[in-house]
């Protein structure tokens, strides 16, 4: 899934660090996985809308999921690519 570049989102994803108090809800994580499974080619805006998250919060969830081995993210040219891993499916 390619996401358009957003500076704050890029910084969160590059650093792959979370705020000490970050605690994702299972409901939100399930919405992200469901959306990514059903709409693999949609962008960041639609993902944020469908999961009811702003971009920065979405990036934190992606980093959390990446640390758990559920997704992989890369930044290529002007796109953030996020995909579910085998464990995330």
Backbone atoms as SQL, in Angstrom:
CREATE TABLE atoms (id INTEGER PRIMARY KEY, chain TEXT, resi INTEGER, resn TEXT, atom TEXT, x REAL, y REAL, z REAL);
INSERT INTO atoms VALUES
  (1, 'A', 1, 'UNK', 'N', 0.850, -1.155, 0.000),
  (2, 'A', 1, 'UNK', 'CA', 0.000, 0.000, 0.000),
  (3, 'A', 1, 'UNK', 'C', 0.900, 1.223, 0.000),
  (4, 'A', 2, 'UNK', 'N', 0.800, 2.110, -0.974),
  (5, 'A', 2, 'UNK', 'CA', 1.619, 3.307, -1.046),
  (6, 'A', 2, 'UNK', 'C', 0.934, 4.474, -0.370),
  (7, 'A', 3, 'UNK', 'N', 1.636, 5.152, 0.494),
  (8, 'A', 3, 'UNK', 'CA', 1.090, 6.308, 1.183),
  (9, 'A', 3, 'UNK', 'C', 1.863, 7.546, 0.766),
  (10, 'A', 4, 'UNK', 'N', 1.168, 8.664, 0.541),
  (11, 'A', 4, 'UNK', 'CA', 1.820, 9.904, 0.178),
  (12, 'A', 4, 'UNK', 'C', 2.653, 10.408, 1.350),
  (13, 'A', 5, 'UNK', 'N', 3.794, 11.033, 1.048),
  (14, 'A', 5, 'UNK', 'CA', 4.717, 11.511, 2.082),
  (15, 'A', 5, 'UNK', 'C', 4.099, 12.633, 2.917),
  (16, 'A', 6, 'UNK', 'N', 4.283, 12.575, 4.210),
  (17, 'A', 6, 'UNK', 'CA', 3.903, 13.599, 5.170),
  (18, 'A', 6, 'UNK', 'C', 5.074, 13.659, 6.147),
  (19, 'A', 7, 'UNK', 'N', 5.651, 14.836, 6.348),
  (20, 'A', 7, 'UNK', 'CA', 6.889, 14.983, 7.124),
  (21, 'A', 7, 'UNK', 'C', 6.827, 14.318, 8.499),
  (22, 'A', 8, 'UNK', 'N', 5.791, 14.607, 9.275),
  (23, 'A', 8, 'UNK', 'CA', 5.690, 14.050, 10.624),
  (24, 'A', 8, 'UNK', 'C', 5.577, 12.525, 10.569),
  (25, 'A', 9, 'UNK', 'N', 4.800, 12.037, 9.622),
  (26, 'A', 9, 'UNK', 'CA', 4.633, 10.594, 9.458),
  (27, 'A', 9, 'UNK', 'C', 5.961, 9.952, 9.094),
  (28, 'A', 10, 'UNK', 'N', 6.699, 10.584, 8.178),
  (29, 'A', 10, 'UNK', 'CA', 8.003, 10.060, 7.757),
  (30, 'A', 10, 'UNK', 'C', 8.943, 9.972, 8.947),
  (31, 'A', 11, 'UNK', 'N', 8.982, 11.008, 9.771),
  (32, 'A', 11, 'UNK', 'CA', 9.867, 11.007, 10.937),
  (33, 'A', 11, 'UNK', 'C', 9.518, 9.881, 11.909),
  (34, 'A', 12, 'UNK', 'N', 8.230, 9.679, 12.137),
  (35, 'A', 12, 'UNK', 'CA', 7.804, 8.607, 13.042),
  (36, 'A', 12, 'UNK', 'C', 8.218, 7.251, 12.479),
  (37, 'A', 13, 'UNK', 'N', 7.978, 7.060, 11.186),
  (38, 'A', 13, 'UNK', 'CA', 8.303, 5.772, 10.570),
  (39, 'A', 13, 'UNK', 'C', 9.804, 5.539, 10.461),
  (40, 'A', 14, 'UNK', 'N', 10.576, 6.598, 10.181),
  (41, 'A', 14, 'UNK', 'CA', 12.036, 6.445, 10.083),
  (42, 'A', 14, 'UNK', 'C', 12.643, 6.117, 11.442),
  (43, 'A', 15, 'UNK', 'N', 12.216, 6.842, 12.464),
  (44, 'A', 15, 'UNK', 'CA', 12.775, 6.651, 13.801),
  (45, 'A', 15, 'UNK', 'C', 12.334, 5.319, 14.412),
  (46, 'A', 16, 'UNK', 'N', 11.168, 4.871, 14.012),
  (47, 'A', 16, 'UNK', 'CA', 10.594, 3.624, 14.535),
  (48, 'A', 16, 'UNK', 'C', 10.599, 3.595, 16.067),
  (49, 'A', 17, 'UNK', 'N', 10.300, 4.770, 16.633),
  (50, 'A', 17, 'UNK', 'CA', 10.184, 4.858, 18.085),
  (51, 'A', 17, 'UNK', 'C', 8.784, 5.338, 18.435),
  (52, 'A', 18, 'UNK', 'N', 8.323, 4.922, 19.583),
  (53, 'A', 18, 'UNK', 'CA', 6.995, 5.295, 20.037),
  (54, 'A', 18, 'UNK', 'C', 7.099, 6.120, 21.304),
  (55, 'A', 19, 'UNK', 'N', 6.094, 6.941, 21.547),
  (56, 'A', 19, 'UNK', 'CA', 6.057, 7.683, 22.796),
  (57, 'A', 19, 'UNK', 'C', 5.878, 6.671, 23.925),
  (58, 'A', 20, 'UNK', 'N', 6.460, 6.939, 25.081),
  (59, 'A', 20, 'UNK', 'CA', 6.406, 5.964, 26.185),
  (60, 'A', 20, 'UNK', 'C', 4.989, 5.538, 26.566),
  (61, 'A', 21, 'UNK', 'N', 4.042, 6.429, 26.413),
  (62, 'A', 21, 'UNK', 'CA', 2.673, 6.110, 26.826),
  (63, 'A', 21, 'UNK', 'C', 1.814, 5.577, 25.686),
  (64, 'A', 22, 'UNK', 'N', 2.399, 5.311, 24.530),
  (65, 'A', 22, 'UNK', 'CA', 1.596, 4.832, 23.405),
  (66, 'A', 22, 'UNK', 'C', 1.041, 3.445, 23.708),
  (67, 'A', 23, 'UNK', 'N', -0.270, 3.329, 23.624),
  (68, 'A', 23, 'UNK', 'CA', -0.944, 2.060, 23.900),
  (69, 'A', 23, 'UNK', 'C', -2.068, 1.887, 22.882),
  (70, 'A', 24, 'UNK', 'N', -1.814, 1.158, 21.799),
  (71, 'A', 24, 'UNK', 'CA', -2.843, 1.014, 20.771),
  (72, 'A', 24, 'UNK', 'C', -3.999, 0.143, 21.262),
  (73, 'A', 25, 'UNK', 'N', -5.179, 0.465, 20.768),
  (74, 'A', 25, 'UNK', 'CA', -6.324, -0.372, 21.134),
  (75, 'A', 25, 'UNK', 'C', -6.447, -1.511, 20.126),
  (76, 'A', 26, 'UNK', 'N', -6.917, -2.634, 20.584),
  (77, 'A', 26, 'UNK', 'CA', -7.100, -3.793, 19.719),
  (78, 'A', 26, 'UNK', 'C', -8.097, -3.463, 18.612),
  (79, 'A', 27, 'UNK', 'N', -9.110, -2.669, 18.952),
  (80, 'A', 27, 'UNK', 'CA', -10.129, -2.283, 17.976),
  (81, 'A', 27, 'UNK', 'C', -9.490, -1.520, 16.808),
  (82, 'A', 28, 'UNK', 'N', -8.606, -0.586, 17.121),
  (83, 'A', 28, 'UNK', 'CA', -7.927, 0.205, 16.097),
  (84, 'A', 28, 'UNK', 'C', -7.004, -0.668, 15.263),
  (85, 'A', 29, 'UNK', 'N', -6.257, -1.546, 15.908),
  (86, 'A', 29, 'UNK', 'CA', -5.362, -2.443, 15.178),
  (87, 'A', 29, 'UNK', 'C', -6.148, -3.338, 14.225),
  (88, 'A', 30, 'UNK', 'N', -7.290, -3.815, 14.671),
  (89, 'A', 30, 'UNK', 'CA', -8.119, -4.670, 13.820),
  (90, 'A', 30, 'UNK', 'C', -8.666, -3.890, 12.626),
  (91, 'A', 31, 'UNK', 'N', -9.027, -2.612, 12.843),
  (92, 'A', 31, 'UNK', 'CA', -9.505, -1.787, 11.722),
  (93, 'A', 31, 'UNK', 'C', -8.404, -1.607, 10.690),
  (94, 'A', 32, 'UNK', 'N', -7.169, -1.385, 11.140),
  (95, 'A', 32, 'UNK', 'CA', -6.043, -1.207, 10.216),
  (96, 'A', 32, 'UNK', 'C', -5.808, -2.483, 9.417),
  (97, 'A', 33, 'UNK', 'N', -5.742, -3.616, 10.097),
  (98, 'A', 33, 'UNK', 'CA', -5.503, -4.894, 9.410),
  (99, 'A', 33, 'UNK', 'C', -6.639, -5.196, 8.440),
  (100, 'A', 34, 'UNK', 'N', -7.869, -4.988, 8.866),
  (101, 'A', 34, 'UNK', 'CA', -9.032, -5.246, 8.002),
  (102, 'A', 34, 'UNK', 'C', -8.959, -4.382, 6.751),
  (103, 'A', 35, 'UNK', 'N', -8.682, -3.094, 6.935),
  (104, 'A', 35, 'UNK', 'CA', -8.605, -2.194, 5.790),
  (105, 'A', 35, 'UNK', 'C', -7.480, -2.605, 4.847),
  (106, 'A', 36, 'UNK', 'N', -6.309, -2.900, 5.405),
  (107, 'A', 36, 'UNK', 'CA', -5.166, -3.255, 4.562),
  (108, 'A', 36, 'UNK', 'C', -5.401, -4.572, 3.825),
  (109, 'A', 37, 'UNK', 'N', -6.139, -5.478, 4.425),
  (110, 'A', 37, 'UNK', 'CA', -6.457, -6.748, 3.781),
  (111, 'A', 37, 'UNK', 'C', -7.447, -6.544, 2.642),
  (112, 'A', 38, 'UNK', 'N', -8.456, -5.719, 2.874),
  (113, 'A', 38, 'UNK', 'CA', -9.516, -5.511, 1.886),
  (114, 'A', 38, 'UNK', 'C', -9.158, -4.491, 0.813),
  (115, 'A', 39, 'UNK', 'N', -8.248, -3.558, 1.107),
  (116, 'A', 39, 'UNK', 'CA', -7.918, -2.463, 0.187),
  (117, 'A', 39, 'UNK', 'C', -6.411, -2.272, 0.085),
  (118, 'A', 40, 'UNK', 'N', -5.685, -3.240, -0.434),
  (119, 'A', 40, 'UNK', 'CA', -4.219, -3.155, -0.426),
  (120, 'A', 40, 'UNK', 'C', -3.627, -1.995, -1.226),
  (121, 'A', 41, 'UNK', 'N', -4.376, -1.413, -2.153),
  (122, 'A', 41, 'UNK', 'CA', -3.792, -0.349, -2.976),
  (123, 'A', 41, 'UNK', 'C', -4.256, 1.051, -2.592),
  (124, 'A', 42, 'UNK', 'N', -5.049, 1.189, -1.545),
  (125, 'A', 42, 'UNK', 'CA', -5.514, 2.508, -1.124),
  (126, 'A', 42, 'UNK', 'C', -4.395, 3.276, -0.436),
  (127, 'A', 43, 'UNK', 'N', -4.528, 4.587, -0.420),
  (128, 'A', 43, 'UNK', 'CA', -3.496, 5.441, 0.155),
  (129, 'A', 43, 'UNK', 'C', -3.730, 5.784, 1.609),
  (130, 'A', 44, 'UNK', 'N', -2.804, 6.579, 2.116),
  (131, 'A', 44, 'UNK', 'CA', -2.788, 6.983, 3.519),
  (132, 'A', 44, 'UNK', 'C', -4.062, 7.709, 3.931),
  (133, 'A', 45, 'UNK', 'N', -4.568, 8.577, 3.075),
  (134, 'A', 45, 'UNK', 'CA', -5.756, 9.348, 3.431),
  (135, 'A', 45, 'UNK', 'C', -6.943, 8.431, 3.671),
  (136, 'A', 46, 'UNK', 'N', -7.176, 7.512, 2.762),
  (137, 'A', 46, 'UNK', 'CA', -8.306, 6.599, 2.916),
  (138, 'A', 46, 'UNK', 'C', -8.109, 5.685, 4.118),
  (139, 'A', 47, 'UNK', 'N', -6.884, 5.228, 4.330),
  (140, 'A', 47, 'UNK', 'CA', -6.588, 4.388, 5.496),
  (141, 'A', 47, 'UNK', 'C', -6.867, 5.161, 6.784),
  (142, 'A', 48, 'UNK', 'N', -6.423, 6.409, 6.839),
  (143, 'A', 48, 'UNK', 'CA', -6.655, 7.239, 8.027),
  (144, 'A', 48, 'UNK', 'C', -8.151, 7.476, 8.247),
  (145, 'A', 49, 'UNK', 'N', -8.881, 7.761, 7.169),
  (146, 'A', 49, 'UNK', 'CA', -10.325, 7.991, 7.287),
  (147, 'A', 49, 'UNK', 'C', -11.051, 6.740, 7.758),
  (148, 'A', 50, 'UNK', 'N', -10.759, 5.623, 7.126),
  (149, 'A', 50, 'UNK', 'CA', -11.462, 4.385, 7.457),
  (150, 'A', 50, 'UNK', 'C', -11.123, 3.856, 8.844),
  (151, 'A', 51, 'UNK', 'N', -9.947, 4.171, 9.331),
  (152, 'A', 51, 'UNK', 'CA', -9.561, 3.723, 10.671),
  (153, 'A', 51, 'UNK', 'C', -9.797, 4.803, 11.723),
  (154, 'A', 52, 'UNK', 'N', -10.277, 5.965, 11.274),
  (155, 'A', 52, 'UNK', 'CA', -10.594, 7.095, 12.161),
  (156, 'A', 52, 'UNK', 'C', -9.374, 7.582, 12.946),
  (157, 'A', 53, 'UNK', 'N', -8.223, 7.651, 12.251),
  (158, 'A', 53, 'UNK', 'CA', -6.979, 8.110, 12.867),
  (159, 'A', 53, 'UNK', 'C', -6.390, 9.262, 12.071),
  (160, 'A', 54, 'UNK', 'N', -5.706, 10.196, 12.753),
  (161, 'A', 54, 'UNK', 'CA', -4.954, 11.197, 12.000),
  (162, 'A', 54, 'UNK', 'C', -3.644, 10.548, 11.553),
  (163, 'A', 55, 'UNK', 'N', -2.925, 11.209, 10.655),
  (164, 'A', 55, 'UNK', 'CA', -1.721, 10.609, 10.067),
  (165, 'A', 55, 'UNK', 'C', -0.668, 10.234, 11.109),
  (166, 'A', 56, 'UNK', 'N', -0.437, 11.114, 12.070),
  (167, 'A', 56, 'UNK', 'CA', 0.592, 10.842, 13.081),
  (168, 'A', 56, 'UNK', 'C', 0.206, 9.638, 13.938),
  (169, 'A', 57, 'UNK', 'N', -1.035, 9.568, 14.330),
  (170, 'A', 57, 'UNK', 'CA', -1.510, 8.427, 15.143),
  (171, 'A', 57, 'UNK', 'C', -1.449, 7.135, 14.321),
  (172, 'A', 58, 'UNK', 'N', -1.813, 7.237, 13.045),
  (173, 'A', 58, 'UNK', 'CA', -1.721, 6.084, 12.147),
  (174, 'A', 58, 'UNK', 'C', -0.274, 5.600, 12.060),
  (175, 'A', 59, 'UNK', 'N', 0.663, 6.530, 11.922),
  (176, 'A', 59, 'UNK', 'CA', 2.082, 6.167, 11.830),
  (177, 'A', 59, 'UNK', 'C', 2.541, 5.461, 13.106),
  (178, 'A', 60, 'UNK', 'N', 2.079, 5.921, 14.262),
  (179, 'A', 60, 'UNK', 'CA', 2.450, 5.270, 15.520),
  (180, 'A', 60, 'UNK', 'C', 1.934, 3.834, 15.557),
  (181, 'A', 61, 'UNK', 'N', 0.710, 3.644, 15.084),
  (182, 'A', 61, 'UNK', 'CA', 0.160, 2.289, 15.041),
  (183, 'A', 61, 'UNK', 'C', 0.962, 1.413, 14.080),
  (184, 'A', 62, 'UNK', 'N', 1.361, 1.974, 12.951),
  (185, 'A', 62, 'UNK', 'CA', 2.148, 1.209, 11.982),
  (186, 'A', 62, 'UNK', 'C', 3.493, 0.813, 12.588),
  (187, 'A', 63, 'UNK', 'N', 4.145, 1.745, 13.287),
  (188, 'A', 63, 'UNK', 'CA', 5.424, 1.432, 13.939),
  (189, 'A', 63, 'UNK', 'C', 5.215, 0.344, 14.995),
  (190, 'A', 64, 'UNK', 'N', 4.165, 0.459, 15.789),
  (191, 'A', 64, 'UNK', 'CA', 3.881, -0.556, 16.804),
  (192, 'A', 64, 'UNK', 'C', 3.694, -1.919, 16.144),
  (193, 'A', 65, 'UNK', 'N', 2.908, -1.943, 15.062),
  (194, 'A', 65, 'UNK', 'CA', 2.658, -3.194, 14.341),
  (195, 'A', 65, 'UNK', 'C', 3.945, -3.739, 13.722),
  (196, 'A', 66, 'UNK', 'N', 4.800, -2.830, 13.265),
  (197, 'A', 66, 'UNK', 'CA', 6.078, -3.252, 12.683),
  (198, 'A', 66, 'UNK', 'C', 6.970, -3.894, 13.749),
  (199, 'A', 67, 'UNK', 'N', 6.988, -3.308, 14.936),
  (200, 'A', 67, 'UNK', 'CA', 7.791, -3.864, 16.032),
  (201, 'A', 67, 'UNK', 'C', 7.295, -5.255, 16.437),
  (202, 'A', 68, 'UNK', 'N', 6.017, -5.512, 16.221),
  (203, 'A', 68, 'UNK', 'CA', 5.437, -6.821, 16.541),
  (204, 'A', 68, 'UNK', 'C', 5.534, -7.794, 15.363),
  (205, 'A', 69, 'UNK', 'N', 6.079, -7.327, 14.225),
  (206, 'A', 69, 'UNK', 'CA', 6.237, -8.195, 13.062),
  (207, 'A', 69, 'UNK', 'C', 4.981, -8.367, 12.226),
  (208, 'A', 70, 'UNK', 'N', 4.011, -7.458, 12.388),
  (209, 'A', 70, 'UNK', 'CA', 2.746, -7.573, 11.667),
  (210, 'A', 70, 'UNK', 'C', 2.741, -6.853, 10.327),
  (211, 'A', 71, 'UNK', 'N', 3.538, -5.787, 10.207),
  (212, 'A', 71, 'UNK', 'CA', 3.641, -5.035, 8.953),
  (213, 'A', 71, 'UNK', 'C', 5.098, -4.678, 8.693),
  (214, 'A', 72, 'UNK', 'N', 5.365, -4.305, 7.461),
  (215, 'A', 72, 'UNK', 'CA', 6.672, -3.764, 7.080),
  (216, 'A', 72, 'UNK', 'C', 6.414, -2.431, 6.408),
  (217, 'A', 73, 'UNK', 'N', 7.262, -1.444, 6.693),
  (218, 'A', 73, 'UNK', 'CA', 7.126, -0.149, 6.024),
  (219, 'A', 73, 'UNK', 'C', 8.462, 0.247, 5.416),
  (220, 'A', 74, 'UNK', 'N', 8.384, 0.858, 4.247),
  (221, 'A', 74, 'UNK', 'CA', 9.560, 1.399, 3.574),
  (222, 'A', 74, 'UNK', 'C', 9.181, 2.747, 2.997),
  (223, 'A', 75, 'UNK', 'N', 10.185, 3.582, 2.793),
  (224, 'A', 75, 'UNK', 'CA', 9.956, 4.886, 2.177),
  (225, 'A', 75, 'UNK', 'C', 10.750, 4.906, 0.886),
  (226, 'A', 76, 'UNK', 'N', 10.040, 4.953, -0.243),
  (227, 'A', 76, 'UNK', 'CA', 10.646, 4.967, -1.569),
  (228, 'A', 76, 'UNK', 'C', 10.174, 6.201, -2.320),
  (229, 'A', 77, 'UNK', 'N', 11.126, 7.007, -2.772),
  (230, 'A', 77, 'UNK', 'CA', 10.802, 8.242, -3.489),
  (231, 'A', 77, 'UNK', 'C', 9.801, 9.050, -2.684),
  (232, 'A', 78, 'UNK', 'N', 8.607, 9.244, -3.211),
  (233, 'A', 78, 'UNK', 'CA', 7.606, 10.054, -2.518),
  (234, 'A', 78, 'UNK', 'C', 6.488, 9.226, -1.917),
  (235, 'A', 79, 'UNK', 'N', 6.742, 7.965, -1.614),
  (236, 'A', 79, 'UNK', 'CA', 5.687, 7.128, -1.060),
  (237, 'A', 79, 'UNK', 'C', 6.166, 6.327, 0.134),
  (238, 'A', 80, 'UNK', 'N', 5.278, 6.197, 1.084),
  (239, 'A', 80, 'UNK', 'CA', 5.494, 5.314, 2.219),
  (240, 'A', 80, 'UNK', 'C', 4.752, 4.035, 1.871),
  (241, 'A', 81, 'UNK', 'N', 5.462, 2.939, 1.829),
  (242, 'A', 81, 'UNK', 'CA', 4.846, 1.660, 1.502),
  (243, 'A', 81, 'UNK', 'C', 4.700, 0.832, 2.764),
  (244, 'A', 82, 'UNK', 'N', 3.488, 0.396, 3.009),
  (245, 'A', 82, 'UNK', 'CA', 3.201, -0.425, 4.177),
  (246, 'A', 82, 'UNK', 'C', 2.502, -1.682, 3.690),
  (247, 'A', 83, 'UNK', 'N', 2.983, -2.820, 4.150),
  (248, 'A', 83, 'UNK', 'CA', 2.335, -4.074, 3.763),
  (249, 'A', 83, 'UNK', 'C', 2.274, -5.008, 4.960),
  (250, 'A', 84, 'UNK', 'N', 1.237, -5.825, 4.959),
  (251, 'A', 84, 'UNK', 'CA', 1.102, -6.824, 6.009),
  (252, 'A', 84, 'UNK', 'C', 2.127, -7.922, 5.795),
  (253, 'A', 85, 'UNK', 'N', 2.717, -8.384, 6.864),
  (254, 'A', 85, 'UNK', 'CA', 3.624, -9.530, 6.781),
  (255, 'A', 85, 'UNK', 'C', 2.770, -10.796, 6.849),
  (256, 'A', 86, 'UNK', 'N', 3.407, -11.925, 6.715),
  (257, 'A', 86, 'UNK', 'CA', 2.696, -13.198, 6.837),
  (258, 'A', 86, 'UNK', 'C', 2.020, -13.287, 8.210),
  (259, 'A', 87, 'UNK', 'N', 2.714, -12.842, 9.241),
  (260, 'A', 87, 'UNK', 'CA', 2.149, -12.861, 10.601),
  (261, 'A', 87, 'UNK', 'C', 0.978, -11.903, 10.751),
  (262, 'A', 88, 'UNK', 'N', 0.993, -10.810, 9.988),
  (263, 'A', 88, 'UNK', 'CA', -0.062, -9.809, 10.069),
  (264, 'A', 88, 'UNK', 'C', -1.335, -10.193, 9.351),
  (265, 'A', 89, 'UNK', 'N', -1.223, -11.163, 8.464),
  (266, 'A', 89, 'UNK', 'CA', -2.417, -11.600, 7.727),
  (267, 'A', 89, 'UNK', 'C', -3.175, -12.570, 8.576);
